[in-house]
Amino acid sequence: MRRPSFRLACGRDIGDISGLLPGVLGAADRIALVADRAAAGAPALKKMLGPSLAPRVRRFSLPAGREKTLGAVTGLCSDLFKAGFSRQSLIIAAGGGAVTDAAGFAASLYMRGLNWVSVPTTLLGQIDAGIGGKTAVDLLGTKNIIGAFHQPALTVCDTAFLATLKPAVRRAAAGELIKYALIGPGDLRLTIMRSFDGAMAGRPDDLLACVRACAEYKAGVCAVDEREETGLRETLNFGHTAGHAFEVLSRGRLPHGEAVLWGLRYALKVSEKMRVLDNTPGAWKVTGMIDPLPLPAACRGPKGFLKLVRADKKRGGRDNRFLLLRSPGDVEPTDNIPEKVLLAALEEL
Ligand SMILES: NC(=O)c1ccc[n+]([C@@H]2O[C@H](COP(=O)([O-])OP(=O)(O)OC[C@H]3O[C@@H](n4cnc5c(N)ncnc54)[C@H](O)[C@@H]3O)[C@@H](O)[C@H]2O)c1
């Protein structure tokens, strides 16, 4: 896999980051630290800023629970402007996916683009959301409608942050971990299968193994297909078309991670019905690593489900578009799957 254009550092207790990218970090006239409330006081963050960065750092925040709104982003840009931030300034975004998505988006906009550093502090952030430069806010209740591809100069995944995560927030990453095990190469799958239970239980070595393997894999994919143009980055959306539909239909009863788990199972069902999935039990073994919360009845309604699938922004001009699995590690995009197949797979979940 090609090396990414941005620097990625993964570890536990990484400490002072000023030496990781001295050109960019040293040249910044001011540094805006946009931190999630839960991560702002973490010792790992204090250690990262170290003596050479700390004197230039000024702290900013996004409104908790409303980070991914245009209002939050323009509010942050106004605060930066009032505080005298310039084109030579730098943003460090430290938090879950909500903070890295929104602060990264502000970095793409402020004075036509600032350098930024992504410091994901949740498990989902460190294996997925904080990596790869997709930044966005939500609009009219729909996710990620306004956004930009804006690569951070540096991404730092320090698993020391994960010690304070609530178990439910940790579990929210289960769907993405299983997705990587299904779509990634054999060594990634093996690492996840070995470390999955320990990571879900919060064991530090297993968390580090999962974060390192997934972050490096995603960074490699984004290095080859930064703007989702060649089809490789699209494979990272495996399970998400149905997963997003389940999330919306459940009206908040199914957290995102659980919705993705059901989306993966649904994609496997469709792959079987389209006779794409080979006969080996490998894929089902991977999804069997965890039992998701029950799928609410509201998610099984065929009309609502088909409407959402047909509204998916990745389908382009087609009726629908799904990523199907031939075998673990081998994903195939398929357009215009017959409605009867989609409904039969829904029925069987
Ligand atoms: N850009 C991408 O490629 C991408 C990919 C996947 C998801 N996302 C986005 O990521 C977001 C979800 O991210 P998330 O799951 O990290 O949720 P989140 O950002 O909402 O954070 C979840 C909770 O964890 C808390 N938290 C953060 N760091 C903590 C820490 N170290 N200790 C204790 N608590 C901590 C937060 O305060 C919050 O309450 C969604 O908005 C989604 O759209 C983006």
The ligand as an SDF file (V2000), in Angstrom:
LIG
                    3D

 44 48  0  0  0  0  0  0  0  0999 V2000
  -14.7010   11.8280    8.3860 N   0  0  0  0  0  0  0  0  0  0  0  0
  -14.8800   10.5260    8.3170 C   0  0  0  0  0  0  0  0  0  0  0  0
  -14.2700    9.8350    7.4970 O   0  0  0  0  0  0  0  0  0  0  0  0
  -15.8470    9.8790    9.2770 C   0  0  0  0  0  0  0  0  0  0  0  0
  -15.9400    8.4800    9.3220 C   0  0  0  0  0  0  0  0  0  0  0  0
  -16.8010    7.9100   10.2560 C   0  0  0  0  0  0  0  0  0  0  0  0
  -17.5500    8.7060   11.1030 C   0  0  0  0  0  0  0  0  0  0  0  0
  -17.4460   10.0690   11.0160 N   0  0  0  0  0  0  0  0  0  0  0  0
  -18.2240   10.9400   11.9090 C   0  0  0  0  0  0  0  0  0  0  0  0
  -17.7680   10.7380   13.2400 O   0  0  0  0  0  0  0  0  0  0  0  0
  -18.8070   11.0730   14.1400 C   0  0  0  0  0  0  0  0  0  0  0  0
  -18.8780   10.0540   15.2420 C   0  0  0  0  0  0  0  0  0  0  0  0
  -17.6240   10.0330   15.9070 O   0  0  0  0  0  0  0  0  0  0  0  0
  -17.4490    9.3870   17.3700 P   0  0  0  0  0  0  0  0  0  0  0  0
  -17.9970    8.0280   17.3710 O   0  0  0  0  0  0  0  0  0  0  0  0
  -16.0310    9.5880   17.7570 O   0  0  0  0  0  0  0  0  0  0  0  0
  -18.4860   10.2200   18.2470 O   0  0  0  0  0  0  0  0  0  0  0  0
  -18.4010   11.6420   18.9380 P   0  0  0  0  0  0  0  0  0  0  0  0
  -17.4220   12.5340   18.3280 O   0  0  0  0  0  0  0  0  0  0  0  0
  -19.8040   12.1050   19.0230 O   0  0  0  0  0  0  0  0  0  0  0  0
  -17.8890   11.2700   20.4150 O   0  0  0  0  0  0  0  0  0  0  0  0
  -18.6390   10.3610   21.2020 C   0  0  0  0  0  0  0  0  0  0  0  0
  -18.5440   10.7550   22.6840 C   0  0  0  0  0  0  0  0  0  0  0  0
  -17.2380   10.4870   23.1780 O   0  0  0  0  0  0  0  0  0  0  0  0
  -16.7850   11.5730   23.9780 C   0  0  0  0  0  0  0  0  0  0  0  0
  -15.3130   11.5130   23.9890 N   0  0  0  0  0  0  0  0  0  0  0  0
  -14.4380   11.9000   23.0310 C   0  0  0  0  0  0  0  0  0  0  0  0
  -13.1750   11.6050   23.4130 N   0  0  0  0  0  0  0  0  0  0  0  0
  -13.2540   11.0280   24.6310 C   0  0  0  0  0  0  0  0  0  0  0  0
  -12.3020   10.5080   25.5260 C   0  0  0  0  0  0  0  0  0  0  0  0
  -11.0050   10.4590   25.2210 N   0  0  0  0  0  0  0  0  0  0  0  0
  -12.7450    9.9890   26.7120 N   0  0  0  0  0  0  0  0  0  0  0  0
  -14.0770    9.9990   27.0230 C   0  0  0  0  0  0  0  0  0  0  0  0
  -15.0310   10.4590   26.2020 N   0  0  0  0  0  0  0  0  0  0  0  0
  -14.6200   10.9670   25.0010 C   0  0  0  0  0  0  0  0  0  0  0  0
  -17.4130   12.7790   23.3260 C   0  0  0  0  0  0  0  0  0  0  0  0
  -17.4860   13.8670   24.2230 O   0  0  0  0  0  0  0  0  0  0  0  0
  -18.7880   12.2480   22.9530 C   0  0  0  0  0  0  0  0  0  0  0  0
  -19.6620   12.3470   24.0500 O   0  0  0  0  0  0  0  0  0  0  0  0
  -20.0880   11.1690   13.3210 C   0  0  0  0  0  0  0  0  0  0  0  0
  -20.4450   12.5220   13.2070 O   0  0  0  0  0  0  0  0  0  0  0  0
  -19.6990   10.6120   11.9630 C   0  0  0  0  0  0  0  0  0  0  0  0
  -20.3990   11.2100   10.9110 O   0  0  0  0  0  0  0  0  0  0  0  0
  -16.6150   10.6570   10.1270 C   0  0  0  0  0  0  0  0  0  0  0  0
  1  2  1  0
  2  3  2  0
  2  4  1  0
  4  5  1  0
  4 44  2  0
  5  6  2  0
  6  7  1  0
  7  8  2  0
  8  9  1  0
  8 44  1  0
  9 10  1  0
  9 42  1  0
 10 11  1  0
 11 12  1  0
 11 40  1  0
 12 13  1  0
 13 14  1  0
 14 15  2  0
 14 16  1  0
 14 17  1  0
 17 18  1  0
 18 19  2  0
 18 20  1  0
 18 21  1  0
 21 22  1  0
 22 23  1  0
 23 24  1  0
 23 38  1  0
 24 25  1  0
 25 26  1  0
 25 36  1  0
 26 27  1  0
 26 35  1  0
 27 28  2  0
 28 29  1  0
 29 30  1  0
 29 35  2  0
 30 31  1  0
 30 32  2  0
 32 33  1  0
 33 34  2  0
 34 35  1  0
 36 37  1  0
 36 38  1  0
 38 39  1  0
 40 41  1  0
 40 42  1  0
 42 43  1  0
M  CHG  2   8   1  16  -1
M  END
$$$$
